[in-house]
Amino acid sequence: MGVPLTKNPQLKAQIKAQIKATIRLAVFSAVLAACSTVSKESTNEAERPLVGTVPTEEIHSEEGQASSSFEPNEEEQKRIEHRKFPLVLVLGPGMARGLAYAGVLKELSRSSVDVGAIVGIEMGALIGALYCSSASVNEFEWKLLKLKKSIFQKSDFGLTFFTSENKTRAKNILHFLEEAIGEKTFEELRLPLKVGVYEEESTHVSFIQSGKVIDAVMKAMTDYEYINPGNDLKLSIRSASEYRPFPVEEARELAIGPIVAVTVIKDMPTAKEQPYAIMLRSAQLKSSEELQQADYVLAPKKIEQIDYFEFAKKTDLLYLGEVAVKSHLTDIRYLIGDGDQQSGGGER
């Protein structure tokens, strides 16, 4: 009679060794499969577009043959359909009228519409800097309270050229910004901010995104006639209002979400009007093609009834900005993926 297998010490040792080897191989295979799955998921996540579009590139099989276009499953499709994106605001020039931008920002916050970044020119840069440097809407509103008409006060004789008023206004604005924003840099802001300025030497508009915020805002606000820190005829860096009042392209480069441009330039030519108004209207006509590239354009109604330098009407201007958002809130919600239907009532 032979020896039972379980009684043979050598054979028993061999069986144990084979079992251990089999277990190790199974564990290794399971780990390898798990790593492969995670790698595929990570790759798919990295290649997923930022804005809510579904990739349509063909997926190839192992043999190199094209199989079929990517079709998300029901859960993925639902996630895409309910995805919300923050707005990128383009806030243009307008001096006092630019206070309406603050009303737009307040109402967007009140309506739970997220702002992901701001691109600002002139007054749009100032309001954008106040908002991006504020930890909350309450802090933003407190800063607006400090933005008094006396900071921008002008002579009863109208705009003056090369007088101490230009320098005084610049000093007042700088003092206000130092109190409201301090030494903050762009990297310390709550939201990304781009400030557009015109460089005289290179004759083109550049966008500041680093360094001290108040330095960039002062450059964006500086012009020859109204705010000129040194009463200088040759300003190396100054306001870009005349050249790129609505830099939609630079906003698009941020790839954060849909672009909403806000304009307060709505004047009709008159016999007597300020050179500033003529300049802005001309600039808007030149850049109308770029403005049309925005996903949506907000233009507060009745804004033309307030002068570009009527800083005393801050309350009215804030209100006009708030009403502009309320009037187009359905469209804005649709734009960010938080609505079912677009009314089509906004400007484009």
Disulfide bonds with the S-S distance in Angstrom:
none
